Amino acid sequence: MAVCIKSLIQNMNVVIGCTIGCSYCYARNNVRRFHMIADFERPEYFPSKLRRMANKRPCNFFLTGMSDFADWKPAWRAEIFDQIARNPQHRYLFLTKRPEQIHFSTSLMNVWFGVTVTSRKEKDRIAALRENIHGGHCYVTFEPMFDDIGQVELAGIEWIVIGTETGYRKGKSVSKPEWVWNLTEQAHALGIPVFMKEDLLAIMGEPQMIQELPPAFCRVLEEQSTWQKREKTTF
């Protein structure tokens, strides 16, 4: 059975809001529906959520589920990365669609910086990610895909995630199996793990689903299991 990525990587939306304005943005719709902030196009910072990092049980945290790393103010980044340095037991993931606007470096190795590529014309974002963010690890998400991405330069990339557009937007894009296989085969040729998101199940079929994680994420999940067993024996 296909695994939901949210069961492996937990959202910690310390910033909510994004200035890009993608037509297919699920985060904007959720924010409006639940009235999380007044204006989604004016990102807001919620430092109280950083308390979750103090939990000694290791987690894989995704910090940009409702924001873009390019929108984060320098002061926000400084405070967040200070807390990350204090809590090395976790793995932290960030994502952006505008790596060309970011100039950031870190010595921390438990952080993963990703870039979203939705079409062939956006492939240069991968090079921009490597050029503008130094330190940590790099990954790419291909979601949603509006066309066949074609050949991709994946040097220095340690993970790729592939998905399709979700929701009920009129004219929404549906990824084709050949697009998914093209990226999967390129990644596997370089030894890069591939994670097909659960929304591809209807497109790919259960036997064809590949859901691989980087070894660092797997170690965190193994440590989580050890903590759970320890807690059960304690009570």
TORKOL-4160 file (C-alpha; in steps of 0.2 Angstrom, whole numbers, padded with zeros to 4 digits, m for minus):
235
<pt num="1" X="0000" Y="0000" Z="0000"/>
<pt num="2" X="0006" Y="0017" Z="m0004"/>
<pt num="3" X="0012" Y="0027" Z="0011"/>
<pt num="4" X="0007" Y="0045" Z="0014"/>
<pt num="5" X="0022" Y="0056" Z="0015"/>
<pt num="6" X="0014" Y="0066" Z="0029"/>
<pt num="7" X="0016" Y="0050" Z="0040"/>
<pt num="8" X="0035" Y="0051" Z="0037"/>
<pt num="9" X="0038" Y="0069" Z="0037"/>
<pt num="10" X="0029" Y="0081" Z="0049"/>
<pt num="11" X="0023" Y="0098" Z="0044"/>
<pt num="12" X="0029" Y="0112" Z="0056"/>
<pt num="13" X="0023" Y="0128" Z="0047"/>
<pt num="14" X="0033" Y="0141" Z="0057"/>
<pt num="15" X="0029" Y="0153" Z="0043"/>
<pt num="16" X="0012" Y="0155" Z="0034"/>
<pt num="17" X="0010" Y="0164" Z="0018"/>
<pt num="18" X="0017" Y="0166" Z="0001"/>
<pt num="19" X="0020" Y="0180" Z="m0012"/>
<pt num="20" X="0021" Y="0169" Z="m0028"/>
<pt num="21" X="0002" Y="0167" Z="m0031"/>
<pt num="22" X="0002" Y="0150" Z="m0040"/>
<pt num="23" X="m0016" Y="0145" Z="m0047"/>
<pt num="24" X="m0015" Y="0128" Z="m0040"/>
<pt num="25" X="m0009" Y="0132" Z="m0022"/>
<pt num="26" X="m0018" Y="0121" Z="m0009"/>
<pt num="27" X="m0010" Y="0131" Z="0005"/>
<pt num="28" X="m0018" Y="0147" Z="0001"/>
<pt num="29" X="m0035" Y="0138" Z="0000"/>
<pt num="30" X="m0033" Y="0130" Z="0017"/>
<pt num="31" X="m0027" Y="0147" Z="0025"/>
<pt num="32" X="m0043" Y="0155" Z="0018"/>
<pt num="33" X="m0054" Y="0141" Z="0023"/>
<pt num="34" X="m0048" Y="0140" Z="0041"/>
<pt num="35" X="m0044" Y="0159" Z="0043"/>
<pt num="36" X="m0026" Y="0156" Z="0048"/>
<pt num="37" X="m0019" Y="0173" Z="0044"/>
<pt num="38" X="m0028" Y="0189" Z="0037"/>
<pt num="39" X="m0018" Y="0190" Z="0020"/>
<pt num="40" X="m0009" Y="0174" Z="0013"/>
<pt num="41" X="0001" Y="0186" Z="0002"/>
<pt num="42" X="0009" Y="0194" Z="0017"/>
<pt num="43" X="0019" Y="0179" Z="0026"/>
<pt num="44" X="0018" Y="0179" Z="0045"/>
<pt num="45" X="0030" Y="0171" Z="0057"/>
<pt num="46" X="0025" Y="0160" Z="0072"/>
<pt num="47" X="0040" Y="0157" Z="0083"/>
<pt num="48" X="0030" Y="0148" Z="0096"/>
<pt num="49" X="0029" Y="0133" Z="0085"/>
<pt num="50" X="0048" Y="0131" Z="0087"/>
<pt num="51" X="0045" Y="0123" Z="0104"/>
<pt num="52" X="0041" Y="0107" Z="0094"/>
<pt num="53" X="0060" Y="0106" Z="0091"/>
<pt num="54" X="0063" Y="0103" Z="0109"/>
<pt num="55" X="0055" Y="0086" Z="0108"/>
<pt num="56" X="0070" Y="0073" Z="0110"/>
<pt num="57" X="0061" Y="0060" Z="0100"/>
<pt num="58" X="0068" Y="0063" Z="0082"/>
<pt num="59" X="0057" Y="0069" Z="0068"/>
<pt num="60" X="0058" Y="0073" Z="0050"/>
<pt num="61" X="0051" Y="0091" Z="0049"/>
<pt num="62" X="0045" Y="0100" Z="0034"/>
<pt num="63" X="0045" Y="0119" Z="0038"/>
<pt num="64" X="0038" Y="0126" Z="0022"/>
<pt num="65" X="0022" Y="0117" Z="0019"/>
<pt num="66" X="0013" Y="0134" Z="0019"/>
<pt num="67" X="0027" Y="0146" Z="0014"/>
<pt num="68" X="0042" Y="0148" Z="0002"/>
<pt num="69" X="0059" Y="0149" Z="0009"/>
<pt num="70" X="0063" Y="0164" Z="m0002"/>
<pt num="71" X="0050" Y="0174" Z="0007"/>
<pt num="72" X="0057" Y="0171" Z="0024"/>
<pt num="73" X="0065" Y="0187" Z="0032"/>
<pt num="74" X="0083" Y="0186" Z="0038"/>
<pt num="75" X="0078" Y="0188" Z="0056"/>
<pt num="76" X="0066" Y="0173" Z="0055"/>
<pt num="77" X="0079" Y="0162" Z="0047"/>
<pt num="78" X="0092" Y="0167" Z="0060"/>
<pt num="79" X="0081" Y="0162" Z="0074"/>
<pt num="80" X="0074" Y="0146" Z="0066"/>
<pt num="81" X="0092" Y="0140" Z="0062"/>
<pt num="82" X="0098" Y="0144" Z="0079"/>
<pt num="83" X="0085" Y="0132" Z="0086"/>
<pt num="84" X="0089" Y="0119" Z="0073"/>
<pt num="85" X="0107" Y="0120" Z="0079"/>
<pt num="86" X="0101" Y="0117" Z="0096"/>
<pt num="87" X="0091" Y="0102" Z="0091"/>
<pt num="88" X="0102" Y="0091" Z="0080"/>
<pt num="89" X="0091" Y="0075" Z="0083"/>
<pt num="90" X="0079" Y="0080" Z="0069"/>
<pt num="91" X="0080" Y="0082" Z="0050"/>
<pt num="92" X="0073" Y="0098" Z="0043"/>
<pt num="93" X="0067" Y="0101" Z="0025"/>
<pt num="94" X="0064" Y="0118" Z="0016"/>
<pt num="95" X="0057" Y="0121" Z="m0001"/>
<pt num="96" X="0057" Y="0135" Z="m0013"/>
<pt num="97" X="0051" Y="0140" Z="m0031"/>
<pt num="98" X="0063" Y="0155" Z="m0032"/>
<pt num="99" X="0081" Y="0149" Z="m0027"/>
<pt num="100" X="0088" Y="0164" Z="m0037"/>
<pt num="101" X="0082" Y="0176" Z="m0024"/>
<pt num="102" X="0090" Y="0166" Z="m0010"/>
<pt num="103" X="0108" Y="0169" Z="m0004"/>
<pt num="104" X="0110" Y="0157" Z="0011"/>
<pt num="105" X="0124" Y="0147" Z="0019"/>
<pt num="106" X="0124" Y="0135" Z="0034"/>
<pt num="107" X="0137" Y="0123" Z="0042"/>
<pt num="108" X="0122" Y="0112" Z="0048"/>
<pt num="109" X="0121" Y="0095" Z="0040"/>
<pt num="110" X="0104" Y="0090" Z="0046"/>
<pt num="111" X="0095" Y="0102" Z="0034"/>
<pt num="112" X="0088" Y="0099" Z="0017"/>
<pt num="113" X="0085" Y="0112" Z="0004"/>
<pt num="114" X="0073" Y="0108" Z="m0010"/>
<pt num="115" X="0067" Y="0117" Z="m0026"/>
<pt num="116" X="0051" Y="0114" Z="m0035"/>
<pt num="117" X="0051" Y="0111" Z="m0054"/>
<pt num="118" X="0034" Y="0110" Z="m0063"/>
<pt num="119" X="0039" Y="0111" Z="m0081"/>
<pt num="120" X="0053" Y="0109" Z="m0093"/>
<pt num="121" X="0056" Y="0128" Z="m0093"/>
<pt num="122" X="0059" Y="0128" Z="m0074"/>
<pt num="123" X="0074" Y="0116" Z="m0075"/>
<pt num="124" X="0086" Y="0130" Z="m0072"/>
<pt num="125" X="0080" Y="0131" Z="m0054"/>
<pt num="126" X="0090" Y="0116" Z="m0049"/>
<pt num="127" X="0106" Y="0125" Z="m0054"/>
<pt num="128" X="0101" Y="0141" Z="m0045"/>
<pt num="129" X="0097" Y="0130" Z="m0029"/>
<pt num="130" X="0115" Y="0124" Z="m0030"/>
<pt num="131" X="0123" Y="0141" Z="m0033"/>
<pt num="132" X="0113" Y="0151" Z="m0020"/>
<pt num="133" X="0111" Y="0139" Z="m0005"/>
<pt num="134" X="0127" Y="0132" Z="0002"/>
<pt num="135" X="0128" Y="0118" Z="0015"/>
<pt num="136" X="0116" Y="0105" Z="0020"/>
<pt num="137" X="0108" Y="0093" Z="0007"/>
<pt num="138" X="0098" Y="0097" Z="m0009"/>
<pt num="139" X="0083" Y="0089" Z="m0016"/>
<pt num="140" X="0070" Y="0092" Z="m0030"/>
<pt num="141" X="0051" Y="0090" Z="m0030"/>
<pt num="142" X="0043" Y="0088" Z="m0047"/>
<pt num="143" X="0025" Y="0092" Z="m0042"/>
<pt num="144" X="0013" Y="0096" Z="m0051"/>
<pt num="145" X="0020" Y="0093" Z="m0068"/>
<pt num="146" X="0013" Y="0102" Z="m0082"/>
<pt num="147" X="0023" Y="0094" Z="m0096"/>
<pt num="148" X="0037" Y="0081" Z="m0099"/>
<pt num="149" X="0052" Y="0088" Z="m0089"/>
<pt num="150" X="0064" Y="0079" Z="m0101"/>
<pt num="151" X="0083" Y="0077" Z="m0096"/>
<pt num="152" X="0088" Y="0085" Z="m0080"/>
<pt num="153" X="0105" Y="0089" Z="m0072"/>
<pt num="154" X="0104" Y="0080" Z="m0055"/>
<pt num="155" X="0122" Y="0081" Z="m0050"/>
<pt num="156" X="0123" Y="0085" Z="m0031"/>
<pt num="157" X="0104" Y="0081" Z="m0029"/>
<pt num="158" X="0101" Y="0068" Z="m0015"/>
<pt num="159" X="0082" Y="0065" Z="m0017"/>
<pt num="160" X="0068" Y="0068" Z="m0029"/>
<pt num="161" X="0050" Y="0068" Z="m0025"/>
<pt num="162" X="0037" Y="0066" Z="m0039"/>
<pt num="163" X="0018" Y="0070" Z="m0038"/>
<pt num="164" X="0003" Y="0076" Z="m0048"/>
<pt num="165" X="m0009" Y="0091" Z="m0045"/>
<pt num="166" X="m0022" Y="0088" Z="m0032"/>
<pt num="167" X="m0038" Y="0096" Z="m0028"/>
<pt num="168" X="m0053" Y="0101" Z="m0040"/>
<pt num="169" X="m0046" Y="0116" Z="m0050"/>
<pt num="170" X="m0053" Y="0117" Z="m0067"/>
<pt num="171" X="m0041" Y="0112" Z="m0080"/>
<pt num="172" X="m0029" Y="0104" Z="m0067"/>
<pt num="173" X="m0014" Y="0095" Z="m0074"/>
<pt num="174" X="m0012" Y="0076" Z="m0072"/>
<pt num="175" X="0005" Y="0069" Z="m0073"/>
<pt num="176" X="0008" Y="0055" Z="m0086"/>
<pt num="177" X="0016" Y="0038" Z="m0081"/>
<pt num="178" X="0030" Y="0041" Z="m0094"/>
<pt num="179" X="0034" Y="0058" Z="m0086"/>
<pt num="180" X="0036" Y="0050" Z="m0070"/>
<pt num="181" X="0047" Y="0035" Z="m0076"/>
<pt num="182" X="0058" Y="0047" Z="m0086"/>
<pt num="183" X="0063" Y="0056" Z="m0070"/>
<pt num="184" X="0064" Y="0040" Z="m0060"/>
<pt num="185" X="0076" Y="0032" Z="m0072"/>
<pt num="186" X="0087" Y="0047" Z="m0072"/>
<pt num="187" X="0088" Y="0048" Z="m0053"/>
<pt num="188" X="0091" Y="0029" Z="m0051"/>
<pt num="189" X="0105" Y="0029" Z="m0064"/>
<pt num="190" X="0114" Y="0041" Z="m0052"/>
<pt num="191" X="0109" Y="0031" Z="m0036"/>
<pt num="192" X="0097" Y="0045" Z="m0030"/>
<pt num="193" X="0081" Y="0038" Z="m0021"/>
<pt num="194" X="0064" Y="0042" Z="m0028"/>
<pt num="195" X="0048" Y="0045" Z="m0019"/>
<pt num="196" X="0032" Y="0044" Z="m0028"/>
<pt num="197" X="0018" Y="0053" Z="m0018"/>
<pt num="198" X="0002" Y="0044" Z="m0014"/>
<pt num="199" X="m0008" Y="0055" Z="m0026"/>
<pt num="200" X="0001" Y="0045" Z="m0040"/>
<pt num="201" X="m0007" Y="0029" Z="m0035"/>
<pt num="202" X="m0021" Y="0030" Z="m0047"/>
<pt num="203" X="m0009" Y="0035" Z="m0061"/>
<pt num="204" X="0005" Y="0022" Z="m0058"/>
<pt num="205" X="m0004" Y="0008" Z="m0050"/>
<pt num="206" X="0001" Y="0000" Z="m0034"/>
<pt num="207" X="0015" Y="m0012" Z="m0041"/>
<pt num="208" X="0024" Y="0003" Z="m0049"/>
<pt num="209" X="0024" Y="0014" Z="m0034"/>
<pt num="210" X="0042" Y="0018" Z="m0028"/>
<pt num="211" X="0043" Y="0027" Z="m0011"/>
<pt num="212" X="0061" Y="0028" Z="m0006"/>
<pt num="213" X="0069" Y="0040" Z="0007"/>
<pt num="214" X="0086" Y="0046" Z="0010"/>
<pt num="215" X="0096" Y="0035" Z="0023"/>
<pt num="216" X="0096" Y="0050" Z="0035"/>
<pt num="217" X="0077" Y="0051" Z="0035"/>
<pt num="218" X="0076" Y="0032" Z="0037"/>
<pt num="219" X="0088" Y="0033" Z="0052"/>
<pt num="220" X="0076" Y="0046" Z="0060"/>
<pt num="221" X="0061" Y="0034" Z="0058"/>
<pt num="222" X="0071" Y="0020" Z="0065"/>
<pt num="223" X="0075" Y="0030" Z="0080"/>
<pt num="224" X="0057" Y="0035" Z="0082"/>
<pt num="225" X="0052" Y="0017" Z="0083"/>
<pt num="226" X="0065" Y="0014" Z="0096"/>
<pt num="227" X="0058" Y="0028" Z="0107"/>
<pt num="228" X="0040" Y="0021" Z="0105"/>
<pt num="229" X="0046" Y="0004" Z="0111"/>
<pt num="230" X="0055" Y="0012" Z="0125"/>
<pt num="231" X="0040" Y="0022" Z="0130"/>
<pt num="232" X="0028" Y="0007" Z="0130"/>
<pt num="233" X="0039" Y="m0002" Z="0142"/>
<pt num="234" X="0040" Y="0013" Z="0153"/>
<pt num="235" X="0022" Y="0014" Z="0156"/>
